[in-house]
């Protein structure tokens, strides 16, 4: 049997990281890629992005994934993906705002438009990381932050909620309680509970509706406090029905 920390979900994540390393081996930024030496980094830093398979120091990796002005962000993302994904899974990535930043870097790379094998490799990493965050006894990154990465990277909450819905492991219920503790204030104010570049009513509505419908049973299994049930119920209401409810928590926005 595998060691205790090598759960099926962790083994899947390890395999997904290996798949990224294999798929994106030898990738580089495009030859004419450039960036501002004053604000991004030196010519020597840039040269490393045009050299395949050389590990970047953590600060250079951070500056690279956070930059929004690459001429070919997709090529830059492919260059750093094996190291970037491993750092993400290991909890070694610190975003400027929250993990929505990270997902937006994936989105800017338009990974869903890449060749099929590359797209499949990225998708499997995101799904494996998400599944592990829901079931592993300990994770380097909280599940609600992994969810933000996946939602921003893909532009949708639908597949990630479907995985959560189908995961009956008790830990997935605990992760839901943790997420609600972080999310309820923003969602009750009709905002996404992570850094997003645009207001997205579709994702807000879908996430709120799913929580209102599916969370109560999970809350019961986790012995959640009564006020959390009311927060979830309020997510299923809108307008005056929400903020005039006797259990409105008094949030101001």
C-alpha positions in Angstrom: 0.0 0.0 0.0 1.2 3.6 -0.6 2.2 5.7 2.4 -0.6 7.6 4.2 0.2 10.9 2.4 0.1 9.2 -1.0 -3.7 9.0 -1.3 -5.3 8.2 -4.6 -6.0 11.9 -5.2 -2.4 12.8 -4.4 -1.1 10.1 -6.7 -3.3 11.5 -9.4 -1.9 15.0 -8.8 1.6 13.7 -8.9 0.9 12.0 -12.2 -0.7 15.2 -13.6 2.4 17.2 -12.6 4.6 14.6 -14.3 2.3 14.9 -17.4 2.9 18.7 -17.5 6.6 18.2 -17.2 6.6 15.8 -20.1 4.2 17.7 -22.3 5.9 21.1 -21.9 9.5 19.9 -21.9 11.6 22.1 -24.2 9.1 25.0 -24.4 10.4 28.6 -24.6 9.0 32.1 -24.9 8.9 33.3 -28.5 12.3 34.6 -29.8 11.2 38.3 -30.0 9.4 38.3 -26.6 10.3 41.4 -24.6 9.4 43.2 -21.4 10.3 46.4 -19.5 13.7 46.1 -17.7 12.6 48.8 -15.3 9.4 47.1 -14.2 9.7 43.4 -15.0 13.4 42.3 -15.1 16.7 42.3 -16.8 17.8 41.0 -20.2 19.4 38.1 -18.4 16.0 37.2 -16.8 14.3 37.4 -20.2 17.0 35.2 -21.7 16.1 32.5 -19.2 12.5 32.4 -20.6 14.0 31.7 -24.0 16.1 28.9 -22.7 14.2 25.6 -22.2 14.0 23.6 -19.0 16.1 25.9 -16.8 14.5 26.3 -13.4 13.7 30.0 -12.5 14.3 31.4 -9.1 11.0 32.0 -7.2 11.0 35.8 -7.7 11.5 35.5 -11.4 8.8 32.9 -11.6 6.4 35.2 -9.7 7.2 38.2 -11.9 6.7 36.1 -15.0 3.3 34.6 -14.2 2.0 37.9 -12.8 3.0 40.0 -15.8 0.0 41.0 -18.0 1.8 42.5 -21.0 3.6 39.6 -22.8 3.2 39.7 -26.5 2.6 35.9 -26.5 1.4 35.0 -23.0 0.6 31.5 -24.1 4.2 30.8 -25.0 5.5 32.2 -21.7 3.0 30.2 -19.8 3.9 27.0 -21.6 7.6 27.7 -20.7 7.0 28.0 -17.0 4.0 25.6 -16.6 5.9 22.6 -15.1 7.6 24.6 -12.5 4.6 26.9 -11.9 2.2 24.1 -11.4 4.5 22.3 -9.0 4.9 25.5 -7.0 1.2 25.9 -6.9 0.5 22.4 -5.7 3.2 22.9 -3.1 1.7 26.1 -1.7 4.8 28.2 -2.8 2.9 30.8 -4.9 1.9 34.1 -3.3 -0.5 36.1 -5.4 -0.8 39.9 -5.2 -4.4 39.8 -4.2 -5.7 36.2 -4.0 -5.6 33.0 -6.0 -7.9 34.5 -8.6 -4.8 36.2 -9.8 -3.2 32.8 -10.6 -6.3 31.6 -12.5 -6.3 34.8 -14.6 -2.7 34.1 -15.7 -3.9 30.7 -17.0 -6.8 32.5 -18.7 -4.5 35.0 -20.4 -2.6 32.1 -21.9 -5.7 30.9 -23.6 -4.7 27.3 -22.7 -8.1 25.9 -23.9 -7.1 26.9 -27.5 -3.8 25.1 -27.4 -3.1 21.8 -29.2 -5.2 18.9 -27.8 -2.5 17.2 -25.8 -1.4 20.4 -24.2 -5.0 21.4 -23.3 -5.6 17.9 -21.9 -2.5 18.1 -19.7 -3.5 21.5 -18.2 -7.1 20.3 -17.7 -6.0 17.2 -15.9 -3.7 19.2 -13.6 -6.5 21.5 -12.6 -8.9 18.7 -12.1 -6.4 16.6 -10.2 -5.4 19.5 -7.9 -9.1 20.4 -7.3 -10.0 16.7 -6.4 -7.0 16.5 -4.1 -7.9 19.7 -2.3 -11.4 18.3 -1.6 -10.3 14.9 -0.2 -6.7 15.0 1.1 -6.4 15.2 4.9 -4.0 18.1 4.5 -3.3 20.4 1.6 -0.8 23.2 1.0 -3.5 25.4 -0.5 -7.1 25.6 0.9 -9.8 24.2 -1.4 -11.6 27.5 -1.7 -8.4 29.0 -3.1 -7.9 26.1 -5.6 -11.5 26.6 -6.6 -10.7 30.3 -7.4 -7.8 29.3 -9.6 -9.9 26.7 -11.5 -12.8 29.1 -11.9 -10.7 31.9 -13.2 -8.5 29.7 -15.4 -11.6 28.1 -17.1 -14.0 31.1 -16.9 -16.7 28.9 -15.4 -17.7 27.4 -12.0 -19.8 24.6 -13.6 -17.3 21.7 -13.8 -15.7 22.4 -10.4 -19.1 22.4 -8.7 -20.0 19.2 -10.5 -16.9 17.5 -9.0 -17.7 18.9 -5.6 -21.3 17.6 -5.9 -20.1 14.2 -6.8 -17.4 13.9 -4.1 -18.9 12.2 -1.0 -15.7 12.0 1.0 -16.3 13.6 4.4 -13.4 16.0 3.9 -15.3 17.5 1.0 -17.9 18.6 3.5 -15.4 20.2 5.8 -14.0 22.1 2.8 -17.4 23.4 2.1 -17.8 24.8 5.6 -14.4 26.4 5.3 -15.3 27.9 1.9 -18.6 29.3 3.2 -16.8 31.0 6.0 -14.7 32.8 3.4 -17.3 33.3 0.7 -20.6 34.3 2.3 -19.9 38.0 2.8 -19.0 38.6 -0.9 -21.7 36.3 -2.3 -24.4 37.9 -0.1 -23.2 41.2 -1.7 -23.6 39.7 -5.2 -19.8 39.6 -5.8 -17.5 36.8 -6.6 -15.5 35.8 -3.4 -12.1 36.1 -5.1 -10.3 38.7 -7.2 -11.9 38.8 -10.7 -11.3 41.3 -13.4 -14.9 41.6 -14.3 -18.3 41.4 -12.5 -19.8 38.1 -13.6 -23.4 37.7 -12.7 -23.6 34.3 -14.3 -20.9 32.8 -12.1 -22.1 34.6 -9.0 -25.7 33.3 -9.6 -24.6 29.7 -10.3 -22.3 29.5 -7.3 -24.9 31.0 -5.0 -27.7 28.8 -6.3 -25.6 25.7 -5.9 -24.7 26.5 -2.4 -28.3 27.3 -1.5 -29.4 23.9 -2.9 -26.6 21.6 -2.1 -24.8 22.9 1.0 -27.4 22.3 3.7 -27.0 18.5 3.7 -23.2 19.0 3.9 -23.6 21.5 6.8 -25.7 19.0 8.7 -23.0 16.3 8.3 -20.4 18.7 9.6 -22.4 20.0 12.6 -22.2 23.5 11.3 -23.6 26.4 13.4 -27.1 27.5 12.9 -26.1 30.9 11.5 -24.4 29.2 8.6 -27.6 27.6 7.5 -29.2 31.0 7.4 -26.4 32.4 5.3 -26.9 29.6 2.8 -30.6 30.1 2.8 -30.2 33.8 2.1 -28.0 33.0 -0.9 -31.2 31.5 -2.5 -33.0 34.8 -2.0 -32.5 38.1 -3.9 -33.2 41.8 -3.4 -35.3 42.9 -0.4 -36.2 39.3 0.4 -32.5 38.8 1.2 -31.6 41.9 3.2 -35.0 42.3 4.9 -34.9 38.8 6.2 -34.8 38.6 10.0 -31.6 36.6 9.8 -29.8 39.1 7.6 -26.3 39.3 9.2 -26.1 43.1 9.0 -23.4 43.2 6.4 -22.7 46.6 4.9 -21.1 47.0 1.4 
